[in-house]
Amino acid sequence: MYLSKEQRIAAGTGNIGIIIDEAGADRFGEPEVMDNKLERPEIATILAKYFSDKDFDYSRIDSGSSNSTYRVDLNGQSYVLSIFESNDSGHVAELTSILKQLEECGIKSSRVVPTLDGRLHSTFNDKPTLLKEFIAGEELTHATVTVSVASDIGRELARLHGSGEFETRRDTQHYGYEVFEGIAAELPGGNFKNWYLDEYNRLFADFPSNLPMGFVHSDVFPGNVIIENGQFKCLLDFEYLSYYPLVFDLACGIVGLTWQNGSLKANLSRSLISGYEAERQLAKEEYEALPYFCRYIALFFAGWRYRQFNITFPNPERAQDYLEMKDVFEAFTSQISGIGGYVE
Protein backbone atom coordinates (compact mmCIF):
# COMPACT_ATOMS: atom_id res chain seq x y z
CA MET A 1 0.00 0.00 0.00
CA TYR A 2 1.54 3.32 -1.03
CA LEU A 3 1.32 6.73 0.55
CA SER A 4 0.98 10.07 -1.14
CA LYS A 5 4.06 12.26 -1.19
CA GLU A 6 2.44 14.45 1.45
CA GLN A 7 1.78 11.46 3.71
CA ARG A 8 5.33 10.23 3.36
CA ILE A 9 6.75 13.62 4.25
CA ALA A 10 4.44 13.85 7.26
CA ALA A 11 5.57 10.42 8.41
CA GLY A 12 9.27 11.25 8.24
CA THR A 13 11.74 13.91 9.19
CA GLY A 14 12.32 15.39 5.77
CA ASN A 15 13.32 12.13 4.07
CA ILE A 16 10.69 10.98 1.58
CA GLY A 17 10.26 7.22 1.51
CA ILE A 18 7.91 4.48 0.46
CA ILE A 19 5.86 2.48 2.89
CA ILE A 20 4.68 -0.80 1.42
CA ASP A 21 2.18 -2.99 3.18
CA GLU A 22 3.16 -6.09 1.22
CA ALA A 23 1.08 -8.60 3.12
CA GLY A 24 -1.79 -6.25 3.65
CA ALA A 25 -4.99 -5.51 1.80
CA ASP A 26 -5.48 -6.69 -1.75
CA ARG A 27 -3.88 -4.15 -4.06
CA PHE A 28 -6.91 -4.46 -6.33
CA GLY A 29 -9.55 -3.80 -3.68
CA GLU A 30 -10.49 -1.31 -1.02
CA PRO A 31 -9.23 -2.43 2.41
CA GLU A 32 -11.26 -2.41 5.55
CA VAL A 33 -9.59 0.30 7.60
CA MET A 34 -9.25 -0.45 11.29
CA ASP A 35 -8.15 2.01 13.96
CA ASN A 36 -5.71 0.14 16.18
CA LYS A 37 -3.36 2.84 17.33
CA LEU A 38 -0.56 1.60 19.54
CA GLU A 39 1.06 3.66 22.27
CA ARG A 40 4.80 3.98 22.96
CA PRO A 41 4.94 1.18 25.58
CA GLU A 42 3.35 -1.23 23.12
CA ILE A 43 5.72 -0.21 20.34
CA ALA A 44 8.61 -0.63 22.78
CA THR A 45 7.43 -4.16 23.61
CA ILE A 46 7.49 -5.09 19.92
CA LEU A 47 10.86 -3.43 19.24
CA ALA A 48 12.45 -5.18 22.22
CA LYS A 49 12.31 -8.35 20.14
CA TYR A 50 14.43 -6.66 17.48
CA PHE A 51 16.78 -4.28 19.33
CA SER A 52 18.37 -3.96 22.74
CA ASP A 53 18.38 -0.16 22.46
CA LYS A 54 15.25 1.33 23.99
CA ASP A 55 15.69 4.91 22.68
CA PHE A 56 13.55 5.39 19.57
CA ASP A 57 11.21 7.79 17.83
CA TYR A 58 8.11 6.64 16.02
CA SER A 59 5.20 8.00 14.04
CA ARG A 60 2.08 6.31 12.82
CA ILE A 61 1.60 5.84 9.11
CA ASP A 62 -1.98 6.27 7.94
CA SER A 63 -1.58 3.81 5.08
CA GLY A 64 -5.31 3.25 4.62
CA SER A 65 -4.95 -0.52 4.97
CA SER A 66 -6.34 -2.87 7.56
CA ASN A 67 -2.90 -3.14 9.14
CA SER A 68 -1.20 -0.83 11.63
CA THR A 69 1.97 0.69 10.21
CA TYR A 70 4.60 2.83 11.90
CA ARG A 71 7.84 4.48 10.98
CA VAL A 72 10.51 3.87 13.61
CA ASP A 73 13.79 5.79 13.90
CA LEU A 74 16.48 4.15 15.99
CA ASN A 75 20.29 4.27 16.06
CA GLY A 76 20.34 6.59 13.04
CA GLN A 77 18.34 4.15 10.92
CA SER A 78 14.70 4.20 9.81
CA TYR A 79 12.39 1.21 9.71
CA VAL A 80 8.78 0.33 8.90
CA LEU A 81 6.89 -1.69 11.48
CA SER A 82 3.70 -3.47 10.43
CA ILE A 83 1.20 -5.21 12.69
CA PHE A 84 -1.09 -7.40 10.60
CA GLU A 85 -4.73 -7.33 11.61
CA SER A 86 -6.17 -9.66 8.99
CA ASN A 87 -3.39 -11.92 7.70
CA ASP A 88 -2.53 -15.29 9.16
CA SER A 89 0.97 -16.07 10.40
CA GLY A 90 1.48 -18.57 7.61
CA HIS A 91 0.92 -15.90 4.99
CA VAL A 92 3.34 -13.50 6.68
CA ALA A 93 5.91 -16.27 7.12
CA GLU A 94 5.65 -17.04 3.41
CA LEU A 95 6.12 -13.39 2.51
CA THR A 96 9.14 -12.92 4.76
CA SER A 97 10.71 -16.09 3.39
CA ILE A 98 10.28 -14.77 -0.15
CA LEU A 99 11.74 -11.37 0.75
CA LYS A 100 14.72 -13.03 2.44
CA GLN A 101 15.41 -15.21 -0.58
CA LEU A 102 15.16 -12.16 -2.85
CA GLU A 103 17.78 -10.46 -0.68
CA GLU A 104 20.06 -13.50 -0.81
CA CYS A 105 19.74 -13.55 -4.61
CA GLY A 106 20.64 -9.86 -4.85
CA ILE A 107 17.17 -8.76 -6.00
CA LYS A 108 16.50 -5.17 -5.01
CA SER A 109 13.39 -5.08 -2.85
CA SER A 110 12.21 -4.65 0.74
CA ARG A 111 14.70 -5.89 3.34
CA VAL A 112 13.34 -7.74 6.36
CA VAL A 113 14.92 -7.03 9.75
CA PRO A 114 15.22 -10.23 11.83
CA THR A 115 14.48 -10.42 15.53
CA LEU A 116 17.32 -10.76 18.03
CA ASP A 117 16.86 -14.53 18.00
CA GLY A 118 16.90 -14.68 14.19
CA ARG A 119 13.21 -14.95 13.32
CA LEU A 120 11.95 -13.08 10.26
CA HIS A 121 8.67 -12.06 11.88
CA SER A 122 7.20 -11.98 15.34
CA THR A 123 3.84 -11.54 17.05
CA PHE A 124 2.15 -9.01 19.29
CA ASN A 125 -1.17 -9.83 20.94
CA ASP A 126 -1.39 -12.87 18.66
CA LYS A 127 -0.98 -10.70 15.55
CA PRO A 128 1.97 -11.13 13.17
CA THR A 129 4.47 -8.28 13.14
CA LEU A 130 7.09 -7.45 10.54
CA LEU A 131 9.97 -4.96 10.58
CA LYS A 132 11.56 -3.80 7.33
CA GLU A 133 14.17 -1.26 6.39
CA PHE A 134 12.70 2.09 5.35
CA ILE A 135 13.13 2.69 1.60
CA ALA A 136 13.91 6.25 0.57
CA GLY A 137 12.75 7.24 -2.89
CA GLU A 138 9.57 7.77 -4.86
CA GLU A 139 7.13 5.74 -6.88
CA LEU A 140 7.76 5.49 -10.57
CA THR A 141 5.18 7.24 -12.74
CA HIS A 142 4.65 7.18 -16.48
CA ALA A 143 6.27 10.61 -16.59
CA THR A 144 9.43 9.29 -14.94
CA VAL A 145 9.85 6.08 -16.97
CA THR A 146 13.06 6.67 -18.92
CA VAL A 147 15.01 4.44 -21.28
CA SER A 148 17.53 3.83 -18.50
CA VAL A 149 14.89 2.98 -15.89
CA ALA A 150 13.08 0.64 -18.31
CA SER A 151 16.35 -1.14 -19.07
CA ASP A 152 17.18 -1.58 -15.39
CA ILE A 153 13.71 -2.95 -14.67
CA GLY A 154 14.21 -5.47 -17.48
CA ARG A 155 17.53 -6.54 -15.97
CA GLU A 156 16.00 -6.94 -12.54
CA LEU A 157 13.15 -9.06 -13.89
CA ALA A 158 15.65 -11.34 -15.60
CA ARG A 159 17.60 -11.68 -12.34
CA LEU A 160 14.37 -12.55 -10.56
CA HIS A 161 13.63 -15.18 -13.17
CA GLY A 162 17.03 -16.73 -12.56
CA SER A 163 16.63 -16.86 -8.78
CA GLY A 164 15.33 -20.41 -8.59
CA GLU A 165 12.51 -21.81 -6.48
CA PHE A 166 10.57 -19.83 -3.88
CA GLU A 167 8.67 -21.19 -0.91
CA THR A 168 5.10 -20.15 -1.68
CA ARG A 169 1.67 -21.61 -1.05
CA ARG A 170 0.32 -20.04 -4.23
CA ASP A 171 -0.51 -22.72 -6.78
CA THR A 172 -2.43 -20.47 -9.18
CA GLN A 173 -1.62 -17.28 -11.06
CA HIS A 174 -3.27 -14.16 -9.63
CA TYR A 175 -4.51 -13.38 -13.13
CA GLY A 176 -5.44 -16.99 -13.94
CA TYR A 177 -8.55 -18.33 -15.66
CA GLU A 178 -10.56 -18.61 -12.46
CA VAL A 179 -10.00 -14.90 -11.75
CA PHE A 180 -11.29 -13.95 -15.20
CA GLU A 181 -14.32 -16.12 -14.53
CA GLY A 182 -14.92 -14.41 -11.20
CA ILE A 183 -14.83 -10.98 -12.78
CA ALA A 184 -17.14 -12.03 -15.61
CA ALA A 185 -19.67 -13.39 -13.11
CA GLU A 186 -20.01 -9.92 -11.56
CA LEU A 187 -20.35 -7.95 -14.79
CA PRO A 188 -23.86 -6.83 -15.78
CA GLY A 189 -25.30 -8.21 -18.97
CA GLY A 190 -24.62 -6.19 -22.07
CA ASN A 191 -22.11 -5.54 -24.83
CA PHE A 192 -19.06 -5.26 -22.57
CA LYS A 193 -19.76 -8.51 -20.72
CA ASN A 194 -20.40 -10.34 -23.99
CA TRP A 195 -17.13 -9.02 -25.40
CA TYR A 196 -15.25 -9.92 -22.22
CA LEU A 197 -16.63 -13.47 -22.10
CA ASP A 198 -15.85 -14.10 -25.77
CA GLU A 199 -12.32 -12.75 -25.54
CA TYR A 200 -11.19 -14.47 -22.35
CA ASN A 201 -12.54 -17.83 -23.52
CA ARG A 202 -10.75 -17.36 -26.84
CA LEU A 203 -7.62 -16.22 -25.01
CA PHE A 204 -7.34 -19.29 -22.79
CA ALA A 205 -8.21 -21.63 -25.64
CA ASP A 206 -5.04 -20.36 -27.36
CA PHE A 207 -2.77 -20.36 -24.28
CA PRO A 208 0.84 -20.83 -25.49
CA SER A 209 2.48 -24.10 -24.54
CA ASN A 210 6.10 -25.09 -23.99
CA LEU A 211 7.24 -21.68 -22.78
CA PRO A 212 10.04 -21.36 -20.20
CA MET A 213 8.46 -21.31 -16.74
CA GLY A 214 9.53 -19.89 -13.41
CA PHE A 215 8.54 -17.51 -10.64
CA VAL A 216 7.25 -14.18 -11.91
CA HIS A 217 6.50 -10.91 -10.12
CA SER A 218 3.10 -10.67 -11.89
CA ASP A 219 2.50 -6.98 -11.18
CA VAL A 220 5.07 -4.86 -13.03
CA PHE A 221 3.32 -1.50 -12.85
CA PRO A 222 4.68 1.96 -11.93
CA GLY A 223 3.42 1.86 -8.33
CA ASN A 224 5.55 -1.22 -7.64
CA VAL A 225 8.81 0.36 -8.81
CA ILE A 226 10.87 2.76 -6.69
CA ILE A 227 13.30 5.26 -8.17
CA GLU A 228 15.66 7.71 -6.53
CA ASN A 229 17.21 10.69 -8.31
CA GLY A 230 15.75 9.40 -11.56
CA GLN A 231 17.43 6.00 -11.27
CA PHE A 232 15.88 2.58 -10.68
CA LYS A 233 16.14 1.54 -7.04
CA CYS A 234 14.01 -1.54 -6.43
CA LEU A 235 10.91 -3.59 -7.15
CA LEU A 236 8.21 -3.89 -4.51
CA ASP A 237 5.09 -5.92 -3.83
CA PHE A 238 5.84 -9.59 -4.39
CA GLU A 239 2.37 -10.45 -3.08
CA TYR A 240 1.45 -12.11 -6.40
CA LEU A 241 4.66 -14.04 -7.00
CA SER A 242 3.54 -17.04 -9.05
CA TYR A 243 4.86 -19.89 -11.15
CA TYR A 244 4.03 -18.96 -14.74
CA PRO A 245 5.61 -18.38 -18.17
CA LEU A 246 8.54 -16.02 -17.59
CA VAL A 247 7.58 -13.81 -20.51
CA PHE A 248 4.44 -12.80 -18.59
CA ASP A 249 6.47 -10.27 -16.57
CA LEU A 250 7.86 -8.60 -19.69
CA ALA A 251 4.38 -8.30 -21.18
CA CYS A 252 3.15 -6.87 -17.89
CA GLY A 253 5.93 -4.28 -18.00
CA ILE A 254 5.14 -3.40 -21.61
CA VAL A 255 1.47 -2.77 -20.78
CA GLY A 256 2.06 -1.24 -17.36
CA LEU A 257 5.12 0.91 -18.07
CA THR A 258 5.42 1.62 -21.78
CA TRP A 259 1.82 2.06 -22.92
CA GLN A 260 1.27 5.77 -22.41
CA ASN A 261 -1.30 8.27 -23.68
CA GLY A 262 -2.93 5.83 -26.05
CA SER A 263 0.14 4.34 -27.71
CA LEU A 264 3.08 2.04 -27.14
CA LYS A 265 6.34 3.90 -26.52
CA ALA A 266 8.57 1.70 -28.65
CA ASN A 267 11.83 3.12 -27.26
CA LEU A 268 10.79 2.16 -23.74
CA SER A 269 9.63 -1.30 -24.81
CA ARG A 270 12.92 -1.85 -26.63
CA SER A 271 14.85 -0.80 -23.54
CA LEU A 272 12.82 -3.05 -21.24
CA ILE A 273 13.43 -6.05 -23.51
CA SER A 274 17.09 -5.29 -24.22
CA GLY A 275 17.76 -4.80 -20.50
CA TYR A 276 16.15 -8.16 -19.85
CA GLU A 277 18.19 -9.84 -22.56
CA ALA A 278 21.40 -8.46 -21.10
CA GLU A 279 20.79 -11.02 -18.34
CA ARG A 280 18.67 -13.69 -20.03
CA GLN A 281 18.13 -14.31 -23.73
CA LEU A 282 14.52 -14.72 -24.83
CA ALA A 283 13.59 -17.77 -26.87
CA LYS A 284 11.90 -17.32 -30.23
CA GLU A 285 8.69 -18.72 -28.73
CA GLU A 286 8.78 -16.07 -26.01
CA TYR A 287 9.07 -13.25 -28.54
CA GLU A 288 6.10 -14.66 -30.38
CA ALA A 289 4.10 -14.92 -27.14
CA LEU A 290 4.66 -11.31 -26.06
CA PRO A 291 1.63 -9.84 -27.92
CA TYR A 292 -0.53 -12.67 -26.55
CA PHE A 293 0.37 -11.88 -22.95
CA CYS A 294 -0.01 -8.14 -23.54
CA ARG A 295 -3.60 -8.85 -24.62
CA TYR A 296 -4.01 -11.18 -21.64
CA ILE A 297 -2.99 -8.45 -19.16
CA ALA A 298 -5.01 -5.75 -20.90
CA LEU A 299 -8.13 -7.95 -20.91
CA PHE A 300 -7.76 -8.68 -17.21
CA PHE A 301 -7.52 -5.02 -16.31
CA ALA A 302 -10.36 -4.01 -18.63
CA GLY A 303 -12.66 -6.33 -16.69
CA TRP A 304 -11.17 -5.48 -13.32
CA ARG A 305 -11.48 -1.72 -13.86
CA TYR A 306 -15.07 -2.05 -15.02
CA ARG A 307 -15.98 -4.09 -11.96
CA GLN A 308 -13.95 -1.98 -9.54
CA PHE A 309 -15.17 1.46 -10.59
CA ASN A 310 -18.70 0.65 -11.70
CA ILE A 311 -19.80 -2.13 -9.34
CA THR A 312 -17.58 -2.75 -6.31
CA PHE A 313 -16.68 0.85 -5.49
CA PRO A 314 -18.54 3.08 -7.97
CA ASN A 315 -16.49 6.10 -8.95
CA PRO A 316 -17.99 8.33 -11.68
CA GLU A 317 -14.59 9.91 -12.33
CA ARG A 318 -13.08 6.52 -13.17
CA ALA A 319 -16.12 4.73 -14.56
CA GLN A 320 -14.67 4.80 -18.09
CA ASP A 321 -11.12 3.77 -17.14
CA TYR A 322 -11.72 0.26 -18.43
CA LEU A 323 -11.88 1.60 -21.99
CA GLU A 324 -8.15 2.35 -21.96
CA MET A 325 -7.33 -1.30 -21.34
CA LYS A 326 -9.87 -2.33 -23.96
CA ASP A 327 -7.97 -0.11 -26.41
CA VAL A 328 -4.68 -1.76 -25.37
CA PHE A 329 -6.21 -5.18 -25.98
CA GLU A 330 -7.44 -4.20 -29.43
CA ALA A 331 -4.09 -2.63 -30.32
CA PHE A 332 -2.16 -5.80 -29.56
CA THR A 333 -4.75 -7.89 -31.38
CA SER A 334 -4.35 -5.89 -34.59
CA GLN A 335 -0.55 -5.67 -34.27
CA ILE A 336 0.11 -9.23 -33.24
CA SER A 337 3.53 -9.39 -34.92
CA GLY A 338 4.86 -6.21 -33.37
CA ILE A 339 6.81 -6.54 -30.18
CA GLY A 340 9.36 -9.21 -30.94
CA GLY A 341 10.63 -7.20 -33.87
CA TYR A 342 11.63 -4.30 -31.66
CA VAL A 343 14.89 -6.00 -30.73
CA GLU A 344 17.50 -6.88 -33.30
C-alpha positions in Angstrom: 0.0 0.0 0.0 1.5 3.3 -1.0 1.3 6.7 0.6 1.0 10.1 -1.1 4.1 12.3 -1.2 2.4 14.4 1.5 1.8 11.5 3.7 5.3 10.2 3.4 6.7 13.6 4.3 4.4 13.9 7.3 5.6 10.4 8.4 9.3 11.2 8.2 11.7 13.9 9.2 12.3 15.4 5.8 13.3 12.1 4.1 10.7 11.0 1.6 10.3 7.2 1.5 7.9 4.5 0.5 5.9 2.5 2.9 4.7 -0.8 1.4 2.2 -3.0 3.2 3.2 -6.1 1.2 1.1 -8.6 3.1 -1.8 -6.3 3.7 -5.0 -5.5 1.8 -5.5 -6.7 -1.8 -3.9 -4.1 -4.1 -6.9 -4.5 -6.3 -9.5 -3.8 -3.7 -10.5 -1.3 -1.0 -9.2 -2.4 2.4 -11.3 -2.4 5.6 -9.6 0.3 7.6 -9.2 -0.4 11.3 -8.1 2.0 14.0 -5.7 0.1 16.2 -3.4 2.8 17.3 -0.6 1.6 19.5 1.1 3.7 22.3 4.8 4.0 23.0 4.9 1.2 25.6 3.3 -1.2 23.1 5.7 -0.2 20.3 8.6 -0.6 22.8 7.4 -4.2 23.6 7.5 -5.1 19.9 10.9 -3.4 19.2 12.4 -5.2 22.2 12.3 -8.4 20.1 14.4 -6.7 17.5 16.8 -4.3 19.3 18.4 -4.0 22.7 18.4 -0.2 22.5 15.3 1.3 24.0 15.7 4.9 22.7 13.6 5.4 19.6 11.2 7.8 17.8 8.1 6.6 16.0 5.2 8.0 14.0 2.1 6.3 12.8 1.6 5.8 9.1 -2.0 6.3 7.9 -1.6 3.8 5.1 -5.3 3.2 4.6 -5.0 -0.5 5.0 -6.3 -2.9 7.6 -2.9 -3.1 9.1 -1.2 -0.8 11.6 2.0 0.7 10.2 4.6 2.8 11.9 7.8 4.5 11.0 10.5 3.9 13.6 13.8 5.8 13.9 16.5 4.1 16.0 20.3 4.3 16.1 20.3 6.6 13.0 18.3 4.1 10.9 14.7 4.2 9.8 12.4 1.2 9.7 8.8 0.3 8.9 6.9 -1.7 11.5 3.7 -3.5 10.4 1.2 -5.2 12.7 -1.1 -7.4 10.6 -4.7 -7.3 11.6 -6.2 -9.7 9.0 -3.4 -11.9 7.7 -2.5 -15.3 9.2 1.0 -16.1 10.4 1.5 -18.6 7.6 0.9 -15.9 5.0 3.3 -13.5 6.7 5.9 -16.3 7.1 5.7 -17.0 3.4 6.1 -13.4 2.5 9.1 -12.9 4.8 10.7 -16.1 3.4 10.3 -14.8 -0.1 11.7 -11.4 0.7 14.7 -13.0 2.4 15.4 -15.2 -0.6 15.2 -12.2 -2.8 17.8 -10.5 -0.7 20.1 -13.5 -0.8 19.7 -13.6 -4.6 20.6 -9.9 -4.8 17.2 -8.8 -6.0 16.5 -5.2 -5.0 13.4 -5.1 -2.9 12.2 -4.7 0.7 14.7 -5.9 3.3 13.3 -7.7 6.4 14.9 -7.0 9.7 15.2 -10.2 11.8 14.5 -10.4 15.5 17.3 -10.8 18.0 16.9 -14.5 18.0 16.9 -14.7 14.2 13.2 -14.9 13.3 12.0 -13.1 10.3 8.7 -12.1 11.9 7.2 -12.0 15.3 3.8 -11.5 17.0 2.2 -9.0 19.3 -1.2 -9.8 20.9 -1.4 -12.9 18.7 -1.0 -10.7 15.5 2.0 -11.1 13.2 4.5 -8.3 13.1 7.1 -7.5 10.5 10.0 -5.0 10.6 11.6 -3.8 7.3 14.2 -1.3 6.4 12.7 2.1 5.4 13.1 2.7 1.6 13.9 6.2 0.6 12.8 7.2 -2.9 9.6 7.8 -4.9 7.1 5.7 -6.9 7.8 5.5 -10.6 5.2 7.2 -12.7 4.6 7.2 -16.5 6.3 10.6 -16.6 9.4 9.3 -14.9 9.9 6.1 -17.0 13.1 6.7 -18.9 15.0 4.4 -21.3 17.5 3.8 -18.5 14.9 3.0 -15.9 13.1 0.6 -18.3 16.3 -1.1 -19.1 17.2 -1.6 -15.4 13.7 -3.0 -14.7 14.2 -5.5 -17.5 17.5 -6.5 -16.0 16.0 -6.9 -12.5 13.1 -9.1 -13.9 15.7 -11.3 -15.6 17.6 -11.7 -12.3 14.4 -12.5 -10.6 13.6 -15.2 -13.2 17.0 -16.7 -12.6 16.6 -16.9 -8.8 15.3 -20.4 -8.6 12.5 -21.8 -6.5 10.6 -19.8 -3.9 8.7 -21.2 -0.9 5.1 -20.2 -1.7 1.7 -21.6 -1.1 0.3 -20.0 -4.2 -0.5 -22.7 -6.8 -2.4 -20.5 -9.2 -1.6 -17.3 -11.1 -3.3 -14.2 -9.6 -4.5 -13.4 -13.1 -5.4 -17.0 -13.9 -8.6 -18.3 -15.7 -10.6 -18.6 -12.5 -10.0 -14.9 -11.7 -11.3 -14.0 -15.2 -14.3 -16.1 -14.5 -14.9 -14.4 -11.2 -14.8 -11.0 -12.8 -17.1 -12.0 -15.6 -19.7 -13.4 -13.1 -20.0 -9.9 -11.6 -20.4 -8.0 -14.8 -23.9 -6.8 -15.8 -25.3 -8.2 -19.0 -24.6 -6.2 -22.1 -22.1 -5.5 -24.8 -19.1 -5.3 -22.6 -19.8 -8.5 -20.7 -20.4 -10.3 -24.0 -17.1 -9.0 -25.4 -15.2 -9.9 -22.2 -16.6 -13.5 -22.1 -15.9 -14.1 -25.8 -12.3 -12.8 -25.5 -11.2 -14.5 -22.3 -12.5 -17.8 -23.5 -10.8 -17.4 -26.8 -7.6 -16.2 -25.0 -7.3 -19.3 -22.8 -8.2 -21.6 -25.6 -5.0 -20.4 -27.4 -2.8 -20.4 -24.3 0.8 -20.8 -25.5 2.5 -24.1 -24.5 6.1 -25.1 -24.0 7.2 -21.7 -22.8 10.0 -21.4 -20.2 8.5 -21.3 -16.7 9.5 -19.9 -13.4 8.5 -17.5 -10.6 7.3 -14.2 -11.9 6.5 -10.9 -10.1 3.1 -10.7 -11.9 2.5 -7.0 -11.2 5.1 -4.9 -13.0 3.3 -1.5 -12.9 4.7 2.0 -11.9 3.4 1.9 -8.3 5.6 -1.2 -7.6 8.8 0.4 -8.8 10.9 2.8 -6.7 13.3 5.3 -8.2 15.7 7.7 -6.5 17.2 10.7 -8.3 15.8 9.4 -11.6 17.4 6.0 -11.3 15.9 2.6 -10.7 16.1 1.5 -7.0 14.0 -1.5 -6.4 10.9 -3.6 -7.1 8.2 -3.9 -4.5 5.1 -5.9 -3.8 5.8 -9.6 -4.4 2.4 -10.4 -3.1 1.5 -12.1 -6.4 4.7 -14.0 -7.0 3.5 -17.0 -9.1 4.9 -19.9 -11.2 4.0 -19.0 -14.7 5.6 -18.4 -18.2 8.5 -16.0 -17.6 7.6 -13.8 -20.5 4.4 -12.8 -18.6 6.5 -10.3 -16.6 7.9 -8.6 -19.7 4.4 -8.3 -21.2 3.1 -6.9 -17.9 5.9 -4.3 -18.0 5.1 -3.4 -21.6 1.5 -2.8 -20.8 2.1 -1.2 -17.4 5.1 0.9 -18.1 5.4 1.6 -21.8 1.8 2.1 -22.9 1.3 5.8 -22.4 -1.3 8.3 -23.7 -2.9 5.8 -26.0 0.1 4.3 -27.7 3.1 2.0 -27.1 6.3 3.9 -26.5 8.6 1.7 -28.6 11.8 3.1 -27.3 10.8 2.2 -23.7 9.6 -1.3 -24.8 12.9 -1.9 -26.6 14.8 -0.8 -23.5 12.8 -3.0 -21.2 13.4 -6.0 -23.5 17.1 -5.3 -24.2 17.8 -4.8 -20.5 16.1 -8.2 -19.8 18.2 -9.8 -22.6 21.4 -8.5 -21.1 20.8 -11.0 -18.3 18.7 -13.7 -20.0 18.1 -14.3 -23.7 14.5 -14.7 -24.8 13.6 -17.8 -26.9 11.9 -17.3 -30.2 8.7 -18.7 -28.7 8.8 -16.1 -26.0 9.1 -13.2 -28.5 6.1 -14.7 -30.4 4.1 -14.9 -27.1 4.7 -11.3 -26.1 1.6 -9.8 -27.9 -0.5 -12.7 -26.6 0.4 -11.9 -23.0 0.0 -8.1 -23.5 -3.6 -8.8 -24.6 -4.0 -11.2 -21.6 -3.0 -8.5 -19.2 -5.0 -5.7 -20.9 -8.1 -7.9 -20.9 -7.8 -8.7 -17.2 -7.5 -5.0 -16.3 -10.4 -4.0 -18.6 -12.7 -6.3 -16.7 -11.2 -5.5 -13.3 -11.5 -1.7 -13.9 -15.1 -2.1 -15.0 -16.0 -4.1 -12.0 -13.9 -2.0 -9.5 -15.2 1.5 -10.6 -18.7 0.6 -11.7 -19.8 -2.1 -9.3 -17.6 -2.8 -6.3 -16.7 0.8 -5.5 -18.5 3.1 -8.0 -16.5 6.1 -8.9 -18.0 8.3 -11.7 -14.6 9.9 -12.3 -13.1 6.5 -13.2 -16.1 4.7 -14.6 -14.7 4.8 -18.1 -11.1 3.8 -17.1 -11.7 0.3 -18.4 -11.9 1.6 -22.0 -8.1 2.4 -22.0 -7.3 -1.3 -21.3 -9.9 -2.3 -24.0 -8.0 -0.1 -26.4 -4.7 -1.8 -25.4 -6.2 -5.2 -26.0 -7.4 -4.2 -29.4 -4.1 -2.6 -30.3 -2.2 -5.8 -29.6 -4.8 -7.9 -31.4 -4.4 -5.9 -34.6 -0.6 -5.7 -34.3 0.1 -9.2 -33.2 3.5 -9.4 -34.9 4.9 -6.2 -33.4 6.8 -6.5 -30.2 9.4 -9.2 -30.9 10.6 -7.2 -33.9 11.6 -4.3 -31.7 14.9 -6.0 -30.7 17.5 -6.9 -33.3 
